[in-house]
Amino acid sequence: MVVVLWQMPRASDAQRAKRLNLARTLLRQQPRLSGAVQQLAKTCSISRRQAYRYIQQAQHLTGPVPVNDPKVAFTVKLSRTLAGRIRTYATAAGLSLSESVSRALTAMLSRGRRRG
């Protein structure tokens, strides 16, 4: 007999931040903890148990959680040498490859266009 367990997908960082911010708001509005839990569960379509966990975390927040822009996969082709240099840099800096490239591109784009 094979038993298949269905797992809910993990919330993205952006979803988690939004839920924590909503939980924080509900805690300030709801006089009862159970009311905040029920409202969060209903609004976010999550279980009461999961809503309670968000409420517990939100009780310790001193301010809203920043909601980051969701990430997408973006494929580029680089020379083997450049890819190796990026990997070496990322490892030395203690960053992921993705974070290293994101920072480099953000820095380049923030400098704006320059014409020679």
Backbone as ProteinMPNN parsed JSONL, in Angstrom:
{"seq_chain_A": "MVVVLWQMPRASDAQRAKRLNLARTLLRQQPRLSGAVQQLAKTCSISRRQAYRYIQQAQHLTGPVPVNDPKVAFTVKLSRTLAGRIRTYATAAGLSLSESVSRALTAMLSRGRRRG", "coords_chain_A": {"N_chain_A": [[0.836, -1.178, 0.0], [0.575, 2.194, -0.864], [1.084, 5.295, 0.551], [0.258, 8.554, 0.014], [1.337, 11.618, 0.886], [0.081, 14.831, 1.037], [1.527, 17.901, 0.629], [1.458, 21.264, 1.616], [2.589, 23.935, -0.384], [5.505, 25.793, 0.464], [5.354, 29.088, 1.805], [6.223, 31.962, -0.074], [8.906, 34.347, 0.378], [7.855, 36.906, 0.081], [5.093, 36.422, 0.427], [5.118, 35.517, 3.055], [6.022, 37.812, 4.42], [3.899, 39.577, 3.865], [1.801, 38.239, 5.16], [2.699, 38.281, 7.812], [2.683, 41.035, 8.27], [-0.042, 41.555, 7.994], [-0.991, 40.013, 10.111], [0.132, 41.411, 12.227], [-1.264, 43.834, 12.012], [-3.887, 42.909, 12.463], [-3.654, 42.059, 15.109], [-3.494, 44.467, 16.398], [-5.996, 45.469, 15.938], [-7.902, 43.581, 16.756], [-9.559, 42.643, 19.706], [-9.374, 40.158, 20.876], [-7.205, 37.362, 20.823], [-7.939, 34.987, 19.53], [-9.785, 35.899, 17.685], [-8.183, 37.354, 15.912], [-6.635, 35.282, 14.904], [-8.574, 33.686, 13.591], [-9.498, 35.514, 11.643], [-7.147, 35.972, 10.14], [-6.628, 33.375, 9.187], [-8.864, 32.978, 7.566], [-8.688, 35.134, 5.714], [-6.226, 34.672, 4.443], [-6.487, 32.114, 3.533], [-5.449, 29.893, 4.977], [-4.576, 27.364, 7.406], [-5.921, 27.35, 10.78], [-4.019, 26.717, 12.626], [-1.615, 27.391, 11.31], [-2.103, 30.11, 10.969], [-2.114, 30.913, 13.626], [0.574, 30.561, 14.223], [1.737, 32.577, 12.646], [0.582, 34.785, 13.916], [1.743, 34.549, 16.453], [4.442, 35.073, 15.801], [4.166, 37.662, 14.851], [3.57, 39.063, 17.135], [5.983, 39.705, 18.226], [7.088, 41.574, 16.603], [8.492, 44.762, 15.932], [7.918, 46.582, 14.065], [6.567, 46.989, 10.711], [7.185, 44.307, 8.378], [9.473, 44.404, 5.73], [8.377, 44.034, 2.379], [9.698, 42.155, -0.055], [10.586, 42.324, -3.522], [9.357, 39.79, -5.595], [11.368, 37.051, -6.787], [12.556, 35.986, -9.994], [13.456, 33.461, -12.356], [16.166, 33.959, -14.511], [17.787, 33.494, -17.34], [21.045, 33.593, -18.586], [23.801, 33.627, -20.873], [27.139, 33.176, -20.246], [30.676, 33.617, -20.549], [32.812, 30.857, -19.833], [34.992, 31.524, -18.257], [34.242, 34.006, -17.098], [31.967, 33.211, -15.662], [33.174, 31.49, -13.828], [34.767, 33.333, -12.434], [32.762, 34.862, -11.222], [31.56, 32.945, -9.566], [33.742, 32.396, -7.861], [34.076, 34.902, -6.65], [31.572, 35.167, -5.337], [31.67, 33.05, -3.499], [33.884, 33.826, -1.924], [32.878, 36.184, -0.864], [30.865, 35.235, 0.645], [28.306, 35.002, -0.32], [25.329, 34.079, -2.172], [25.353, 32.895, -5.549], [23.358, 34.065, -7.043], [22.711, 36.336, -5.481], [25.114, 37.751, -5.622], [25.295, 38.396, -8.387], [22.925, 39.88, -8.615], [23.487, 42.095, -6.974], [25.677, 43.219, -8.354], [24.53, 43.883, -10.843], [22.537, 45.669, -10.001], [24.105, 47.75, -8.951], [25.437, 48.55, -11.284], [23.275, 49.385, -12.896], [22.234, 51.453, -11.371], [24.025, 53.468, -11.703], [23.358, 54.615, -14.032], [22.977, 55.68, -17.504], [25.86, 56.165, -19.462], [27.532, 58.02, -21.806], [30.185, 57.756, -24.064]], "CA_chain_A": [[0.0, 0.0, 0.0], [1.334, 3.432, -0.96], [0.41, 6.438, 1.153], [0.771, 9.795, -0.541], [1.058, 12.769, 1.743], [0.02, 16.082, 0.279], [2.115, 18.995, 1.384], [1.22, 22.619, 1.144], [3.851, 24.567, -0.76], [5.985, 26.814, 1.389], [5.061, 30.469, 1.432], [7.385, 32.711, -0.551], [9.311, 35.395, 1.315], [6.91, 38.011, -0.042], [3.852, 35.983, 1.068], [5.359, 35.471, 4.49], [6.073, 39.197, 4.899], [2.54, 40.123, 3.81], [1.003, 37.597, 6.208], [3.147, 38.798, 9.104], [2.192, 42.41, 8.389], [-1.485, 41.469, 8.242], [-1.139, 39.507, 11.478], [0.465, 42.54, 13.109], [-2.401, 44.759, 11.949], [-5.033, 42.276, 13.127], [-3.405, 42.062, 16.552], [-3.78, 45.814, 16.901], [-7.426, 45.738, 15.758], [-8.74, 42.573, 17.401], [-9.375, 42.59, 21.155], [-9.086, 38.774, 21.276], [-6.234, 36.656, 19.995], [-8.633, 34.006, 18.686], [-10.408, 36.635, 16.571], [-7.116, 37.661, 14.951], [-6.266, 34.011, 14.27], [-9.648, 33.313, 12.661], [-9.513, 36.455, 10.518], [-5.963, 35.718, 9.32], [-6.836, 32.09, 8.51], [-9.878, 33.171, 6.524], [-8.191, 36.064, 4.697], [-5.084, 34.097, 3.719], [-6.8, 30.727, 3.164], [-4.503, 29.005, 5.633], [-5.159, 26.708, 8.572], [-5.877, 28.138, 12.016], [-2.717, 26.444, 13.255], [-0.607, 28.228, 10.642], [-2.427, 31.497, 11.297], [-1.662, 31.131, 14.998], [2.036, 30.712, 14.18], [2.014, 33.93, 12.144], [0.19, 35.712, 14.984], [2.791, 34.468, 17.478], [5.624, 35.782, 15.302], [3.828, 39.08, 14.718], [3.565, 39.668, 18.469], [7.342, 40.132, 18.55], [7.547, 42.566, 15.631], [8.483, 46.155, 16.383], [7.446, 47.363, 12.931], [6.193, 46.141, 9.576], [8.233, 43.555, 7.687], [9.531, 44.851, 4.337], [7.969, 43.049, 1.379], [10.657, 42.184, -1.152], [10.135, 42.015, -4.87], [9.575, 38.361, -5.849], [12.444, 36.752, -7.729], [12.238, 35.134, -11.133], [14.625, 32.888, -13.015], [16.583, 34.751, -15.664], [18.916, 32.733, -17.873], [21.979, 34.301, -19.47], [24.979, 32.839, -21.233], [28.385, 33.872, -19.947], [31.859, 32.805, -20.842], [33.189, 29.962, -18.738], [35.913, 32.271, -17.399], [33.478, 34.983, -16.312], [31.135, 32.457, -14.713], [34.082, 31.033, -12.776], [35.135, 34.498, -11.614], [31.594, 35.228, -10.413], [31.447, 31.921, -8.52], [34.829, 32.618, -6.905], [33.737, 36.121, -5.89], [30.43, 34.877, -4.472], [32.145, 32.194, -2.405], [34.746, 34.634, -1.058], [32.047, 37.194, -0.196], [29.854, 34.558, 1.469], [27.004, 35.278, -0.935], [24.908, 33.142, -3.205], [25.652, 33.345, -6.905], [22.249, 34.94, -7.417], [22.841, 37.603, -4.766], [26.283, 38.446, -6.175], [24.93, 38.952, -9.689], [21.917, 40.917, -8.368], [24.16, 43.3, -6.463], [26.489, 43.808, -9.425], [23.642, 44.503, -11.831], [21.894, 46.819, -9.368], [25.106, 48.815, -8.897], [25.661, 49.025, -12.648], [22.084, 50.087, -13.381], [22.005, 52.679, -10.602], [24.939, 54.492, -12.212], [22.713, 55.259, -15.188], [23.656, 55.597, -18.807], [26.985, 57.074, -19.709], [27.961, 57.971, -23.21], [31.601, 58.098, -24.154]], "C_chain_A": [[0.882, 1.242, 0.0], [0.498, 4.561, -0.369], [1.059, 7.691, 0.608], [0.351, 10.93, 0.378], [1.09, 14.024, 0.89], [0.565, 17.187, 1.151], [1.745, 20.318, 0.747], [2.561, 23.197, 0.707], [4.23, 25.627, 0.275], [5.617, 28.19, 0.88], [6.347, 31.127, 0.937], [7.738, 33.766, 0.503], [8.328, 36.565, 1.283], [5.574, 37.656, 0.625], [3.99, 36.011, 2.581], [5.355, 36.876, 5.081], [4.669, 39.815, 4.923], [1.669, 39.544, 4.926], [1.404, 38.098, 7.593], [2.652, 40.226, 9.324], [0.693, 42.437, 8.661], [-1.745, 40.991, 9.667], [-0.874, 40.62, 12.485], [-0.685, 43.542, 13.164], [-3.604, 44.19, 12.689], [-4.868, 42.258, 14.637], [-3.734, 43.422, 17.168], [-5.285, 46.131, 16.852], [-8.327, 44.822, 16.573], [-8.506, 42.564, 18.912], [-8.989, 41.186, 21.642], [-8.133, 38.124, 20.287], [-6.923, 35.688, 19.041], [-9.313, 34.677, 17.493], [-9.389, 36.967, 15.499], [-6.71, 36.403, 14.192], [-7.308, 33.62, 13.227], [-9.656, 34.214, 11.428], [-8.331, 36.207, 9.585], [-6.122, 34.421, 8.529], [-7.806, 32.254, 7.34], [-9.333, 34.029, 5.379], [-7.106, 35.434, 3.825], [-5.316, 32.667, 3.247], [-5.748, 29.756, 3.693], [-5.192, 28.381, 6.842], [-5.073, 27.629, 9.79], [-4.544, 27.922, 12.724], [-1.625, 27.321, 12.647], [-0.851, 29.702, 10.945], [-1.94, 31.841, 12.703], [-0.144, 31.322, 15.044], [2.427, 32.094, 13.672], [1.691, 34.973, 13.229], [1.252, 35.722, 16.085], [4.038, 35.238, 17.055], [5.37, 37.282, 15.25], [3.825, 39.791, 16.069], [4.941, 40.217, 18.844], [7.88, 41.197, 17.593], [7.483, 43.969, 16.227], [8.006, 47.102, 15.278], [7.079, 46.433, 11.802], [7.418, 45.472, 8.953], [8.275, 44.052, 6.245], [9.166, 43.716, 3.383], [8.899, 43.184, 0.183], [9.991, 41.821, -2.471], [10.38, 40.53, -5.132], [10.644, 38.141, -6.919], [11.944, 35.829, -8.84], [13.541, 34.585, -11.696], [14.907, 33.686, -14.275], [17.868, 34.107, -16.194], [19.742, 33.602, -18.81], [23.121, 33.355, -19.796], [26.2, 33.716, -21.018], [29.543, 32.989, -20.349], [32.187, 31.972, -19.611], [34.089, 30.703, -17.738], [35.153, 33.251, -16.501], [32.603, 34.287, -15.27], [31.979, 31.961, -13.545], [34.485, 32.169, -11.848], [33.985, 34.915, -10.704], [31.415, 34.232, -9.269], [32.507, 32.116, -7.439], [34.533, 33.829, -6.026], [32.621, 35.838, -4.884], [30.854, 34.051, -3.261], [32.971, 33.008, -1.408], [33.94, 35.655, -0.256], [30.992, 36.562, 0.707], [28.439, 34.815, 0.971], [26.621, 34.149, -1.876], [25.293, 33.732, -4.558], [24.602, 34.365, -7.347], [22.386, 36.315, -6.771], [24.018, 38.412, -5.298], [25.951, 39.13, -7.497], [23.899, 40.07, -9.515], [22.56, 42.21, -7.904], [24.968, 44.003, -7.545], [25.614, 44.526, -10.45], [22.939, 45.735, -11.26], [22.857, 48.004, -9.318], [25.335, 49.403, -10.288], [24.483, 49.868, -13.14], [21.835, 51.391, -12.625], [22.935, 53.812, -11.031], [24.351, 55.221, -13.421], [23.529, 55.1, -16.458], [24.789, 56.62, -18.895], [27.371, 56.912, -21.162], [29.379, 58.481, -23.309], [31.93, 58.936, -25.259]], "O_chain_A": [[1.831, 1.331, 0.779], [-0.657, 4.755, -0.748], [2.271, 7.873, 0.725], [-0.835, 11.163, 0.611], [2.023, 14.24, 0.116], [0.114, 17.383, 2.28], [1.723, 20.47, -0.474], [3.572, 22.966, 1.37], [3.367, 26.268, 0.875], [5.573, 28.43, -0.327], [7.428, 30.875, 1.47], [6.95, 34.034, 1.41], [8.006, 37.144, 2.32], [4.986, 38.491, 1.312], [3.097, 36.468, 3.294], [4.75, 37.106, 6.128], [4.299, 40.492, 5.883], [0.896, 40.264, 5.558], [0.546, 38.315, 8.45], [2.25, 40.585, 10.431], [0.214, 43.242, 9.46], [-2.627, 41.515, 10.349], [-1.586, 40.745, 13.481], [-1.035, 44.037, 14.235], [-4.264, 44.897, 13.451], [-5.844, 42.426, 15.368], [-4.19, 43.511, 18.307], [-5.781, 46.952, 17.624], [-9.393, 45.238, 17.028], [-7.359, 42.483, 19.351], [-8.356, 41.04, 22.688], [-8.242, 38.313, 19.075], [-6.538, 35.579, 17.877], [-9.405, 34.088, 16.416], [-9.687, 36.876, 14.308], [-6.469, 36.448, 12.986], [-6.958, 33.262, 12.102], [-9.802, 33.735, 10.304], [-8.495, 36.23, 8.365], [-5.792, 34.367, 7.344], [-7.577, 31.721, 6.254], [-9.5, 33.684, 4.209], [-7.077, 35.643, 2.612], [-4.436, 32.07, 2.627], [-5.229, 28.915, 2.96], [-6.267, 28.823, 7.249], [-4.266, 28.558, 9.83], [-4.008, 28.839, 13.346], [-0.818, 27.915, 13.361], [0.098, 30.458, 11.154], [-1.416, 32.93, 12.937], [0.361, 32.143, 15.81], [3.346, 32.715, 14.205], [2.447, 35.924, 13.426], [1.617, 36.785, 16.589], [4.622, 35.97, 17.854], [6.253, 38.079, 15.568], [4.054, 40.999, 16.132], [5.043, 41.103, 19.693], [9.006, 41.667, 17.758], [6.536, 44.315, 16.934], [7.726, 48.274, 15.529], [7.256, 45.22, 11.911], [8.529, 46.0, 8.997], [7.233, 44.12, 5.592], [9.599, 42.578, 3.564], [8.89, 44.202, -0.509], [8.984, 41.116, -2.519], [11.493, 40.049, -4.919], [10.798, 38.948, -7.836], [11.042, 35.015, -8.646], [14.603, 35.185, -11.526], [13.99, 34.042, -15.015], [18.914, 34.178, -15.549], [19.211, 34.258, -19.707], [23.369, 32.393, -19.069], [26.29, 34.833, -21.528], [29.407, 31.772, -20.473], [31.868, 32.353, -18.485], [33.96, 30.527, -16.527], [35.393, 33.314, -15.295], [32.516, 34.735, -14.127], [31.538, 32.011, -12.397], [34.539, 31.999, -10.63], [34.204, 35.28, -9.549], [31.149, 34.627, -8.134], [32.213, 32.016, -6.248], [34.717, 33.785, -4.81], [32.716, 36.225, -3.719], [30.441, 34.327, -2.135], [32.781, 32.894, -0.197], [34.275, 35.956, 0.89], [30.303, 37.264, 1.448], [27.49, 34.84, 1.756], [27.465, 33.37, -2.318], [25.527, 34.934, -4.677], [24.926, 35.391, -7.945], [22.2, 37.338, -7.431], [23.926, 39.635, -5.411], [26.284, 40.297, -7.703], [23.984, 41.097, -10.188], [22.219, 43.292, -8.383], [24.95, 45.229, -7.645], [25.924, 45.64, -10.871], [22.766, 46.732, -11.961], [22.466, 49.135, -9.61], [25.418, 50.621, -10.443], [24.674, 50.933, -13.727], [21.281, 52.334, -13.19], [22.663, 54.981, -10.755], [24.799, 56.31, -13.78], [24.596, 54.487, -16.483], [24.669, 57.765, -18.461], [27.514, 55.8, -21.669], [29.734, 59.503, -22.72], [33.095, 59.292, -25.439]]}, "name": "protein", "num_of_chains": 1, "seq": "MVVVLWQMPRASDAQRAKRLNLARTLLRQQPRLSGAVQQLAKTCSISRRQAYRYIQQAQHLTGPVPVNDPKVAFTVKLSRTLAGRIRTYATAAGLSLSESVSRALTAMLSRGRRRG"}
